[in-house]
Amino acid sequence: MMSSPFPIRGAVEGFYGTYYDFTERDSMLRFLGERDFNLYIYGPKNDRQHRARWRDPYPEDILDEFGRTIAYAADCGVRFCFAISFGVPMHYASADDFAAVTNKFQAFFERGCRAFALFLDDLSYGQGEKPAGYAGIAHAHADISNRLLAWLRSRDPACSLYLCQTEYHGRPPFTTYLRDLGAHLHPDVDVFYTGPAISSREITVRDVEAFSAAAGRAPLIWDNFPVNDLLARPEIHLGPVHGRARDLHRTCRGFVSNLMNQAEASKIALATIGDYLADPEQYDAEFSWQRAVLWAAGHDSYEAVQHVAENALSSCLQTEQAPVLDRLVAPLLTAVEGGNPIAAGPAVRELMAYLDTLDEASYHLKNRMRNLALRRDLLPWIEALDDRIWMGRAAIRTLEAIENGMNVESPLHLLQGLVEDVQGSPKRIGGTSLLALAVRVQQRAGAGTRTSSPPALTEEAAAAMHPVNLEAHILSPSNAPDGDDGLDLAVESA
């Protein structure tokens, strides 16, 4: 294996929301070790003993589980780092609060942990304040970090301390907080930088050099990709990493990636990050991504996962979520907006063929994929994609009825329910072009933007209520030349 130019290569369990169980974490550690990562930082925001109740000790049985995890990480070649975050205010000059932190660290130290971190990011207090006994908040943050590093090294000189400071992103001019922190912080304490934004589309050498000058040291890159918490919770980030400078390693101490809430699905993006870290100058995002999907899905499910993934590409790295679907829908949307007939044209056939492909991929992943952990992670988005597939088919079915002078009431009712299903979905996948097409077809049919309609039907519910097959109803308008096929009654009675 090629030696990476990044000395530190890691992952951070640092998201908001439900954090990993020990089985998921072990699987992640094994994956990281196989991919030549060497650091795992534990600091999920919703672990109450990590953040909201940071003064409280962990239960003994949980500490013993952490001890086993720390040992397992070492077996995998990965250093386990425990982080603490002061989600409720710490009194930096308080001996009692310092003891609360060291007691927490001691419990992990006794179980083999030698890497620790302070997360002082995303705190709702302290900015602009002058804590008792300090000239400013930066001085307090530097002091607590320095004292903790000294305490740790008094127990083992091999201990290390990482700091996620309050100002961890941006471009010049940086504030006096960052400059004061850098001036007073022990040089052995590593700090983090997420790039010009909290979630950065690009991270350049110039960005890192400017931050280093303000912080007085080269940072560890904390990449907020592929993380999908907070405002990104509706998304799942299945694309490859890109937009990181090929010579970034020349200006930073290392690179760690913030994971998604979905551990198994995170490994697709993380595999590409591993390729980037191994050889950033030769990194090929597309090739790396295809290889990562093949690894995660296996040969039997590769194409199906690839089709879902190509509809889940939006993230901090890019805005386009579904470029293939957008390309196929674009000519239809233009024609519908212009009032031109298109239902029998090649653009419709191409779109319908792609929707069929997605439908088969969805069915396979729900019922036949062998990586059950990945299936579990992807399932909410697969089901959301299902709704979009059926909405797209219903839009074409309605358009065909309009252009052939047929009764549109039945397909229009079905379309209306599916549109509302898609609009109300908590998950984002497949972009917005297909929804835009469906809404335009509704408007062309004279439906406008009604908010009152029958509820949407699932395939199974429609089939149970009426012998007419829903797929045949949507795909084959010749089955109902006058619209009197009984599906109206099924929709109305749902």
C-alpha positions in Angstrom: 0.0 0.0 0.0 1.3 3.5 -0.9 2.2 5.6 2.1 -0.2 8.5 2.5 1.2 12.0 2.6 -1.3 12.8 5.4 0.1 11.7 8.8 -3.3 11.7 10.4 -6.2 10.1 8.5 -9.4 9.8 10.5 -13.1 9.7 10.9 -15.3 11.6 13.4 -18.5 10.3 14.9 -19.4 13.9 15.5 -22.9 14.4 14.2 -26.2 15.4 15.8 -28.9 12.6 16.1 -28.8 8.9 17.0 -25.2 7.8 17.3 -23.8 4.4 16.4 -24.2 1.3 18.5 -21.1 -0.6 19.4 -21.6 -3.2 16.7 -21.8 -0.4 14.0 -18.8 1.3 15.5 -16.7 -1.9 15.5 -17.7 -2.4 11.8 -16.6 1.1 11.0 -13.3 0.6 12.9 -12.6 -2.5 10.9 -13.4 -0.7 7.7 -11.1 2.2 8.6 -8.2 -0.1 9.5 -8.6 -1.9 6.1 -8.5 1.5 4.3 -5.4 2.7 6.2 -7.1 5.3 8.4 -5.4 5.7 11.7 -7.7 7.8 14.0 -11.3 7.5 15.2 -12.7 10.5 17.1 -15.8 9.7 19.3 -17.9 12.8 19.9 -21.6 12.5 18.9 -23.5 15.5 20.0 -26.4 13.6 21.3 -24.4 11.4 23.7 -25.4 13.1 26.9 -22.3 12.1 28.9 -20.2 13.6 26.0 -22.1 16.9 25.9 -25.3 17.9 27.6 -24.4 16.1 30.8 -20.6 16.1 30.4 -20.0 16.2 34.2 -21.9 12.9 34.7 -19.8 9.7 34.5 -20.7 6.9 32.1 -22.2 3.8 33.6 -19.6 1.1 34.3 -21.0 -1.3 31.8 -20.8 1.3 29.0 -17.3 2.2 30.0 -16.4 -1.5 29.7 -17.9 -1.6 26.2 -15.7 1.4 25.4 -12.7 -0.4 26.7 -13.4 -3.3 24.4 -13.8 -0.9 21.5 -10.6 0.9 22.3 -8.7 -2.4 22.3 -10.5 -3.5 19.0 -9.5 -0.2 17.4 -5.9 -0.8 18.3 -6.1 -4.3 16.8 -7.4 -2.6 13.6 -4.5 -0.1 13.6 -6.7 2.8 14.5 -6.2 5.1 17.5 -9.4 5.7 19.4 -10.0 9.3 20.6 -12.6 10.3 23.2 -13.9 13.8 23.0 -15.8 15.9 25.5 -17.9 18.9 24.8 -19.2 21.5 27.3 -22.8 21.6 26.1 -23.7 23.3 29.4 -21.2 25.9 30.6 -17.9 25.0 32.1 -16.4 27.3 34.6 -12.9 27.2 33.3 -11.1 28.4 36.5 -13.1 26.0 38.6 -11.1 23.1 40.3 -14.3 21.1 40.5 -15.1 21.4 36.8 -11.5 20.6 35.9 -11.8 17.5 38.1 -15.0 16.5 36.3 -13.2 16.5 33.0 -10.1 14.7 34.3 -12.3 12.1 36.0 -14.0 11.5 32.7 -10.7 11.2 30.9 -9.3 9.0 33.6 -12.0 6.4 33.1 -11.1 6.2 29.4 -7.4 6.3 30.1 -7.7 3.3 32.4 -9.3 1.4 29.5 -6.4 2.1 27.1 -7.4 5.5 25.5 -4.5 7.8 24.8 -6.0 10.3 22.5 -8.5 12.9 23.7 -10.3 15.9 22.3 -12.2 19.1 23.5 -15.1 20.1 21.3 -15.8 23.8 21.9 -17.7 24.2 18.7 -21.4 25.0 18.3 -21.7 26.3 21.9 -24.6 28.7 22.6 -22.6 30.6 25.2 -19.2 32.1 25.8 -18.7 34.1 22.6 -17.7 37.6 23.4 -17.7 36.9 27.2 -14.8 37.4 29.6 -14.8 34.3 31.9 -13.8 35.0 35.5 -10.1 34.9 35.9 -9.3 35.3 32.2 -8.7 38.2 29.8 -11.1 36.6 27.3 -12.8 33.4 26.1 -9.8 32.5 23.9 -7.5 32.7 26.9 -9.9 30.4 28.9 -10.0 27.9 26.0 -6.2 27.9 25.7 -5.7 27.5 29.4 -8.1 24.6 29.9 -6.5 22.8 26.9 -3.0 23.4 28.2 -3.8 22.1 31.6 -5.5 19.1 30.3 -2.6 18.3 28.0 -0.2 18.6 31.0 -2.5 16.3 33.1 -2.7 13.7 30.3 1.1 13.7 29.7 1.8 13.4 33.4 0.1 10.0 33.1 1.6 9.0 29.8 3.8 11.2 27.5 2.2 9.4 24.5 -1.2 11.1 25.2 -2.4 13.6 22.7 -5.1 16.3 22.7 -7.1 17.7 19.9 -9.2 20.9 20.1 -12.2 21.9 18.0 -12.2 25.6 18.9 -15.2 28.0 18.6 -13.9 29.5 15.4 -13.1 26.6 13.1 -14.0 27.8 9.6 -13.8 30.9 7.5 -11.5 33.1 5.5 -9.5 36.2 6.5 -9.9 38.4 8.3 -10.2 35.9 11.2 -11.2 37.3 14.6 -9.0 38.1 17.5 -10.3 34.9 19.2 -8.4 32.7 16.8 -5.2 34.7 17.0 -5.3 34.9 20.8 -6.1 31.2 21.0 -3.1 30.3 18.8 -0.8 32.6 20.7 -1.5 31.0 24.1 -2.2 27.4 23.1 0.5 24.7 23.6 2.0 23.9 20.3 1.3 20.2 20.7 -2.5 20.8 20.7 -3.9 20.2 17.3 -6.8 22.5 16.1 -9.4 21.8 13.4 -10.4 23.7 10.3 -13.4 22.8 8.2 -12.5 25.2 5.3 -14.0 28.5 4.3 -17.5 27.3 5.4 -18.8 24.9 8.0 -19.5 22.5 5.1 -17.1 23.5 2.3 -17.5 22.9 -1.4 -13.8 23.4 -1.8 -10.8 23.5 0.5 -7.7 25.0 -1.1 -4.1 25.4 0.0 -4.6 29.1 0.2 -7.5 28.6 2.6 -5.5 26.4 4.9 -2.4 28.7 4.8 -4.5 31.7 5.8 -6.1 29.8 8.7 -2.6 28.5 9.8 -1.2 32.0 9.9 -4.1 33.1 12.2 -4.1 30.0 14.4 -0.3 29.9 14.7 -0.1 26.2 13.5 -1.1 24.0 10.7 -4.6 22.5 11.4 -6.2 19.2 11.1 -8.8 19.3 8.3 -12.2 18.4 9.7 -14.2 17.8 6.5 -18.0 18.0 7.0 -18.6 15.5 4.3 -20.4 13.1 4.1 -22.2 14.1 7.3 -26.0 14.6 6.9 -27.3 15.9 10.2 -29.3 19.1 11.0 -30.5 20.8 7.8 -29.1 17.9 5.7 -31.1 15.2 7.5 -33.4 14.7 4.5 -30.4 13.8 2.3 -28.1 10.8 2.1 -24.7 11.6 0.7 -23.6 8.7 -1.5 -21.3 10.5 -3.9 -17.4 10.7 -3.9 -15.4 13.4 -2.3 -14.0 16.1 -4.5 -13.0 19.8 -4.3 -10.1 19.1 -2.0 -6.8 20.4 -3.2 -4.4 17.8 -4.5 -1.5 19.3 -2.5 -3.5 19.9 0.7 -1.3 17.6 2.6 1.5 20.2 2.3 -0.3 22.6 4.5 -2.2 20.6 7.2 -1.5 18.1 9.9 -4.0 15.6 8.7 -7.6 15.0 7.5 -10.6 13.7 9.3 -14.1 13.2 7.9 -17.4 13.7 9.8 -19.6 10.7 9.2 -23.3 10.3 8.4 -25.8 9.0 10.9 -26.0 6.0 8.6 -22.8 4.0 9.4 -22.8 1.5 6.5 -23.9 4.1 3.9 -21.1 6.4 5.1 -18.5 3.9 3.9 -19.2 4.7 0.2 -18.1 8.3 0.5 -15.5 7.3 3.1 -13.9 4.8 0.7 -13.3 7.6 -1.8 -11.9 9.7 1.0 -9.5 6.9 1.7 -8.4 6.9 -1.9 -7.9 10.6 -1.9 -5.8 10.4 1.3 -3.7 7.6 -0.1 -2.7 9.5 -3.3 -4.3 12.9 -3.6 -2.3 13.9 -6.7 -3.6 10.9 -8.7 -7.1 10.7 -7.1 -9.8 10.0 -9.7 -13.2 10.7 -8.1 -15.3 8.8 -10.6 -13.2 5.7 -10.7 -12.9 5.7 -6.9 -16.7 6.1 -6.5 -17.5 3.2 -8.8 -15.0 1.0 -6.9 -16.5 2.1 -3.6 -20.1 1.3 -4.7 -18.9 -2.1 -5.9 -17.3 -2.8 -2.6 -20.4 -1.8 -0.6 -23.0 -3.4 -2.8 -21.2 -6.5 -4.1 -21.4 -7.6 -7.8 -25.0 -8.7 -7.5 -26.3 -5.3 -6.3 -23.7 -2.9 -7.8 -25.9 -1.6 -10.6 -28.9 -1.2 -8.3 -27.0 0.8 -5.7 -25.3 2.8 -8.4 -28.7 3.9 -9.8 -29.9 5.0 -6.3 -26.6 6.7 -5.6 -26.7 8.7 -8.9 -30.0 10.2 -7.6 -28.5 11.1 -4.2 -25.5 13.3 -5.1 -26.4 16.7 -3.6 -24.3 17.7 -0.6 -22.0 20.5 0.4 -19.9 19.5 -2.6 -22.5 20.0 -5.3 -26.1 21.1 -5.8 -27.1 18.6 -8.5 -28.8 15.7 -6.8 -29.9 13.7 -9.9 -28.1 14.8 -13.0 -29.2 11.8 -15.1 -32.9 12.3 -14.2 -32.6 16.1 -14.7 -31.2 15.5 -18.2 -34.0 13.2 -19.2 -36.8 15.4 -17.8 -35.5 18.6 -19.2 -36.9 18.3 -22.8 -40.3 17.1 -21.5 -40.5 20.0 -19.0 -39.7 22.5 -21.8 -42.3 21.0 -24.1 -45.0 20.9 -21.5 -44.4 24.5 -20.5 -44.6 25.4 -24.1 -47.8 23.5 -24.6 -46.3 21.2 -27.2 -47.3 17.5 -27.7 -44.7 15.0 -26.6 -46.4 12.0 -25.1 -45.5 9.6 -27.9 -42.0 11.0 -28.5 -38.5 9.5 -27.9 -37.9 11.7 -24.9 -40.9 10.1 -23.1 -39.7 6.6 -24.0 -36.2 7.3 -22.7 -37.5 8.7 -19.4 -39.9 5.8 -18.9 -37.1 3.3 -19.6 -35.0 5.0 -16.9 -37.9 5.0 -14.5 -38.3 1.3 -15.2 -34.6 0.8 -14.5 -34.9 2.7 -11.2 -38.0 0.7 -10.3 -36.1 -2.6 -10.8 -33.1 -1.3 -8.8 -35.4 -0.3 -6.0 -37.2 -3.7 -5.9 -33.8 -5.5 -5.9 -32.4 -3.4 -3.1 -35.5 -3.9 -0.9 -35.7 -7.6 -1.4 -32.5 -9.1 -2.6 -29.5 -7.1 -1.5 -27.2 -9.1 0.7 -25.6 -6.2 2.6 -28.5 -5.9 5.0 -26.9 -3.0 6.9 -26.7 -1.0 3.8 -30.3 -1.9 2.9 -31.4 -0.6 6.3 -29.6 2.7 5.8 -30.9 3.2 2.3 -34.4 2.0 2.8 -36.1 5.4 3.7 -34.6 6.9 0.5 -35.4 3.9 -1.6 -39.0 4.2 -0.6 -39.0 8.0 -1.3 -37.5 7.2 -4.7 -40.3 4.8 -5.3 -42.9 7.6 -4.8 -41.0 9.7 -7.4 -40.9 6.8 -9.9 -44.7 6.3 -9.7 -45.3 10.0 -9.8 -43.3 10.3 -13.0 -45.2 7.4 -14.6 -48.5 8.9 -13.5 -47.5 12.3 -15.0 -46.8 10.6 -18.4 -50.0 8.6 -18.2 -51.9 11.9 -17.5 -50.1 13.6 -20.3 -51.0 10.8 -22.7 -54.6 11.1 -21.7 -54.6 14.8 -22.3 -53.0 14.6 -25.7 -55.2 11.7 -26.9 -58.4 13.4 -25.8 -59.1 10.8 -23.2 -60.8 11.1 -19.8 -58.0 12.4 -17.5 -59.9 12.2 -14.2 -58.6 8.8 -13.1 -54.9 9.3 -13.8 -55.1 12.9 -12.6 -56.5 11.8 -9.2 -53.7 9.3 -8.9 -51.1 11.9 -9.9 -52.4 14.4 -7.4 -52.0 12.0 -4.5 -48.5 11.0 -5.6 -47.4 14.6 -6.0 -48.6 15.3 -2.4 -46.8 12.2 -1.2 -43.5 13.5 -2.8 -44.0 17.0 -1.5 -44.6 15.7 2.0 -41.7 13.3 2.0 -39.1 13.8 4.8 -36.4 12.5 2.4 -34.8 14.2 -0.6 -33.7 12.1 -3.5 -34.1 12.3 -7.3 -33.9 16.0 -7.5 -36.8 18.3 -8.2 -37.2 18.2 -12.0 -39.6 15.2 -12.0 -41.8 16.9 -9.5 -41.8 20.1 -11.6 -42.9 18.0 -14.6 -45.7 16.5 -12.6 -46.9 19.9 -11.4 -46.8 21.3 -14.9 -48.8 18.3 -16.2 -51.4 19.0 -13.5 -51.7 22.6 -14.5 -52.0 21.6 -18.2 -54.8 19.3 -17.2 -56.5 22.2 -15.4 -55.8 20.8 -11.9 -53.9 23.9 -10.9 -52.3 23.5 -7.4 -55.2 22.0 -5.5 -54.4 21.2 -1.9 -57.5 19.0 -1.3 -57.3 15.6 -2.9 -57.8 11.9 -2.3 -54.9 10.3 -0.4 -52.1 8.7 -2.4 -52.3 4.9 -3.1 -49.4 2.5 -2.7 -49.1 -0.2 -5.4 -50.3 -2.8 -2.9 -53.3 -0.8 -1.8 -54.5 -0.1 -5.3 -54.1 -3.7 -6.3 -56.0 -4.8 -3.2 -58.9 -2.4 -3.9 -59.3 -3.2 -7.6 -58.2 -6.0 -9.8 -56.7 -3.5 -12.3 -52.9 -3.6 -12.0 -51.6 -0.2 -11.1 -48.5 -0.5 -13.2 -50.5 -1.4 -16.3 -52.9 1.5 -15.5 -50.1 4.0 -15.5 -48.0 2.5 -18.3 -50.6 1.4 -20.7 -53.3 4.0 -21.5 -54.9 1.7 -24.1 -56.1 -0.4 -21.1 -58.7 2.3 -20.3 -59.7 4.2 -23.5 -62.6 6.0 -21.9 -61.3 6.2 -18.3 -64.1 4.0 -17.0 -61.9 1.2 -15.5 -63.0 1.5 -11.9 -59.8 3.0 -10.6 -61.6 6.2 -9.9 -63.7 4.4 -7.3 -60.7 2.8 -5.8 -59.0 6.2 -5.4 -62.0 7.9 -4.1 -62.6 5.2 -1.5 -59.0 5.0 -0.2 
